[in-house]
Amino acid sequence: DRIEVSKRGIVRRARLYYLSEKVGKAARIKERKPERKTAK
């Protein structure tokens, strides 16, 4: 039980950070790419 709870908490936290970082970085990179082309 203790291992399951610990694993669940770690997975949830890792998933949140992983999703947040991936979404934020991917969104920023995707937005920056078209912006540079338009600016050029």
Secondary structure, 3 states (H helix, E strand, C coil): CHHHHHHHHHHHHHHHHHHHHHHHHHHHHHHHHHHHHHHC
